[in-house]
Amino acid sequence: MYDNLINTGLYKNLIFEILINIIAPYPFLDNLKYREYVAEFDFNVQYEINDILLFISFARVYLGITFIVYLT
């Protein structure tokens, strides 16, 4: 009855989930590039920022897994 988000410690998980779900491709980041030079191959590598964010956003798969665990 007297439990809340702070005294149960659930705020730590909530902050973690909020930070994971914030990572997503955004329209205002279109055409922004990340460039890196690879000295071993004498080659420039170029990535779009939205592609990198999309790759990282696949970490959200854990939400479906935790939902299935809660159901079982």
PyMOL CGO cylinders between C-alpha atoms (Angstrom):
from pymol import cmd
from pymol.cgo import CYLINDER

trace = [
    CYLINDER, 0.00, 0.00, 0.00, 2.86, 2.38, 0.77, 0.3, 1, 1, 1, 1, 1, 1,
    CYLINDER, 2.86, 2.38, 0.77, 5.16, 1.26, -2.03, 0.3, 1, 1, 1, 1, 1, 1,
    CYLINDER, 5.16, 1.26, -2.03, 6.04, 3.74, -4.73, 0.3, 1, 1, 1, 1, 1, 1,
    CYLINDER, 6.04, 3.74, -4.73, 8.52, 3.99, -7.56, 0.3, 1, 1, 1, 1, 1, 1,
    CYLINDER, 8.52, 3.99, -7.56, 11.32, 5.38, -5.40, 0.3, 1, 1, 1, 1, 1, 1,
    CYLINDER, 11.32, 5.38, -5.40, 11.31, 3.11, -2.35, 0.3, 1, 1, 1, 1, 1, 1,
    CYLINDER, 11.31, 3.11, -2.35, 10.92, -0.08, -4.41, 0.3, 1, 1, 1, 1, 1, 1,
    CYLINDER, 10.92, -0.08, -4.41, 13.94, 0.80, -6.59, 0.3, 1, 1, 1, 1, 1, 1,
    CYLINDER, 13.94, 0.80, -6.59, 11.96, 0.40, -9.82, 0.3, 1, 1, 1, 1, 1, 1,
    CYLINDER, 11.96, 0.40, -9.82, 13.00, 3.87, -10.96, 0.3, 1, 1, 1, 1, 1, 1,
    CYLINDER, 13.00, 3.87, -10.96, 16.38, 2.46, -12.02, 0.3, 1, 1, 1, 1, 1, 1,
    CYLINDER, 16.38, 2.46, -12.02, 14.75, 0.08, -14.49, 0.3, 1, 1, 1, 1, 1, 1,
    CYLINDER, 14.75, 0.08, -14.49, 12.43, 2.84, -15.69, 0.3, 1, 1, 1, 1, 1, 1,
    CYLINDER, 12.43, 2.84, -15.69, 15.32, 5.20, -16.42, 0.3, 1, 1, 1, 1, 1, 1,
    CYLINDER, 15.32, 5.20, -16.42, 17.15, 2.43, -18.29, 0.3, 1, 1, 1, 1, 1, 1,
    CYLINDER, 17.15, 2.43, -18.29, 14.08, 1.66, -20.43, 0.3, 1, 1, 1, 1, 1, 1,
    CYLINDER, 14.08, 1.66, -20.43, 13.50, 5.34, -21.18, 0.3, 1, 1, 1, 1, 1, 1,
    CYLINDER, 13.50, 5.34, -21.18, 17.10, 5.76, -22.35, 0.3, 1, 1, 1, 1, 1, 1,
    CYLINDER, 17.10, 5.76, -22.35, 16.89, 2.65, -24.55, 0.3, 1, 1, 1, 1, 1, 1,
    CYLINDER, 16.89, 2.65, -24.55, 13.63, 3.81, -26.14, 0.3, 1, 1, 1, 1, 1, 1,
    CYLINDER, 13.63, 3.81, -26.14, 14.87, 7.34, -26.82, 0.3, 1, 1, 1, 1, 1, 1,
    CYLINDER, 14.87, 7.34, -26.82, 17.40, 5.97, -29.32, 0.3, 1, 1, 1, 1, 1, 1,
    CYLINDER, 17.40, 5.97, -29.32, 15.70, 6.09, -32.71, 0.3, 1, 1, 1, 1, 1, 1,
    CYLINDER, 15.70, 6.09, -32.71, 16.26, 7.58, -36.16, 0.3, 1, 1, 1, 1, 1, 1,
    CYLINDER, 16.26, 7.58, -36.16, 15.01, 11.15, -36.32, 0.3, 1, 1, 1, 1, 1, 1,
    CYLINDER, 15.01, 11.15, -36.32, 13.98, 13.15, -39.41, 0.3, 1, 1, 1, 1, 1, 1,
    CYLINDER, 13.98, 13.15, -39.41, 16.11, 16.16, -38.48, 0.3, 1, 1, 1, 1, 1, 1,
    CYLINDER, 16.11, 16.16, -38.48, 19.23, 13.95, -38.67, 0.3, 1, 1, 1, 1, 1, 1,
    CYLINDER, 19.23, 13.95, -38.67, 18.72, 13.15, -42.36, 0.3, 1, 1, 1, 1, 1, 1,
    CYLINDER, 18.72, 13.15, -42.36, 21.84, 13.51, -44.50, 0.3, 1, 1, 1, 1, 1, 1,
    CYLINDER, 21.84, 13.51, -44.50, 24.15, 13.80, -41.50, 0.3, 1, 1, 1, 1, 1, 1,
    CYLINDER, 24.15, 13.80, -41.50, 27.14, 11.58, -42.02, 0.3, 1, 1, 1, 1, 1, 1,
    CYLINDER, 27.14, 11.58, -42.02, 29.77, 10.01, -39.80, 0.3, 1, 1, 1, 1, 1, 1,
    CYLINDER, 29.77, 10.01, -39.80, 33.06, 9.70, -41.63, 0.3, 1, 1, 1, 1, 1, 1,
    CYLINDER, 33.06, 9.70, -41.63, 36.03, 7.68, -40.53, 0.3, 1, 1, 1, 1, 1, 1,
    CYLINDER, 36.03, 7.68, -40.53, 39.37, 6.98, -42.16, 0.3, 1, 1, 1, 1, 1, 1,
    CYLINDER, 39.37, 6.98, -42.16, 40.69, 3.40, -42.03, 0.3, 1, 1, 1, 1, 1, 1,
    CYLINDER, 40.69, 3.40, -42.03, 44.46, 3.60, -42.30, 0.3, 1, 1, 1, 1, 1, 1,
    CYLINDER, 44.46, 3.60, -42.30, 44.99, -0.14, -42.79, 0.3, 1, 1, 1, 1, 1, 1,
    CYLINDER, 44.99, -0.14, -42.79, 43.05, -0.12, -46.07, 0.3, 1, 1, 1, 1, 1, 1,
    CYLINDER, 43.05, -0.12, -46.07, 43.61, 3.54, -46.98, 0.3, 1, 1, 1, 1, 1, 1,
    CYLINDER, 43.61, 3.54, -46.98, 39.86, 3.96, -47.25, 0.3, 1, 1, 1, 1, 1, 1,
    CYLINDER, 39.86, 3.96, -47.25, 37.22, 6.41, -46.02, 0.3, 1, 1, 1, 1, 1, 1,
    CYLINDER, 37.22, 6.41, -46.02, 34.10, 4.89, -44.46, 0.3, 1, 1, 1, 1, 1, 1,
    CYLINDER, 34.10, 4.89, -44.46, 30.89, 6.91, -44.38, 0.3, 1, 1, 1, 1, 1, 1,
    CYLINDER, 30.89, 6.91, -44.38, 27.77, 6.09, -42.37, 0.3, 1, 1, 1, 1, 1, 1,
    CYLINDER, 27.77, 6.09, -42.37, 24.53, 7.98, -41.97, 0.3, 1, 1, 1, 1, 1, 1,
    CYLINDER, 24.53, 7.98, -41.97, 23.71, 8.85, -38.38, 0.3, 1, 1, 1, 1, 1, 1,
    CYLINDER, 23.71, 8.85, -38.38, 20.14, 7.54, -38.76, 0.3, 1, 1, 1, 1, 1, 1,
    CYLINDER, 20.14, 7.54, -38.76, 21.45, 4.16, -39.89, 0.3, 1, 1, 1, 1, 1, 1,
    CYLINDER, 21.45, 4.16, -39.89, 23.62, 3.90, -36.78, 0.3, 1, 1, 1, 1, 1, 1,
    CYLINDER, 23.62, 3.90, -36.78, 20.68, 4.86, -34.56, 0.3, 1, 1, 1, 1, 1, 1,
    CYLINDER, 20.68, 4.86, -34.56, 18.47, 2.32, -36.30, 0.3, 1, 1, 1, 1, 1, 1,
    CYLINDER, 18.47, 2.32, -36.30, 21.04, -0.40, -35.64, 0.3, 1, 1, 1, 1, 1, 1,
    CYLINDER, 21.04, -0.40, -35.64, 21.23, 0.53, -31.95, 0.3, 1, 1, 1, 1, 1, 1,
    CYLINDER, 21.23, 0.53, -31.95, 17.43, 0.70, -31.65, 0.3, 1, 1, 1, 1, 1, 1,
    CYLINDER, 17.43, 0.70, -31.65, 17.23, -3.06, -32.23, 0.3, 1, 1, 1, 1, 1, 1,
    CYLINDER, 17.23, -3.06, -32.23, 18.10, -3.30, -28.53, 0.3, 1, 1, 1, 1, 1, 1,
    CYLINDER, 18.10, -3.30, -28.53, 14.37, -2.78, -27.96, 0.3, 1, 1, 1, 1, 1, 1,
    CYLINDER, 14.37, -2.78, -27.96, 13.80, -6.44, -28.74, 0.3, 1, 1, 1, 1, 1, 1,
    CYLINDER, 13.80, -6.44, -28.74, 14.19, -7.04, -25.02, 0.3, 1, 1, 1, 1, 1, 1,
    CYLINDER, 14.19, -7.04, -25.02, 10.73, -5.46, -24.51, 0.3, 1, 1, 1, 1, 1, 1,
    CYLINDER, 10.73, -5.46, -24.51, 9.06, -8.34, -26.36, 0.3, 1, 1, 1, 1, 1, 1,
    CYLINDER, 9.06, -8.34, -26.36, 11.17, -10.87, -24.50, 0.3, 1, 1, 1, 1, 1, 1,
    CYLINDER, 11.17, -10.87, -24.50, 10.30, -9.43, -21.10, 0.3, 1, 1, 1, 1, 1, 1,
    CYLINDER, 10.30, -9.43, -21.10, 6.62, -9.36, -22.09, 0.3, 1, 1, 1, 1, 1, 1,
    CYLINDER, 6.62, -9.36, -22.09, 6.73, -13.06, -22.94, 0.3, 1, 1, 1, 1, 1, 1,
    CYLINDER, 6.73, -13.06, -22.94, 8.53, -13.80, -19.66, 0.3, 1, 1, 1, 1, 1, 1,
    CYLINDER, 8.53, -13.80, -19.66, 5.85, -11.93, -17.72, 0.3, 1, 1, 1, 1, 1, 1,
    CYLINDER, 5.85, -11.93, -17.72, 3.13, -13.96, -19.46, 0.3, 1, 1, 1, 1, 1, 1,
    CYLINDER, 3.13, -13.96, -19.46, 4.69, -17.31, -18.54, 0.3, 1, 1, 1, 1, 1, 1,
]
cmd.load_cgo(trace, "trace")
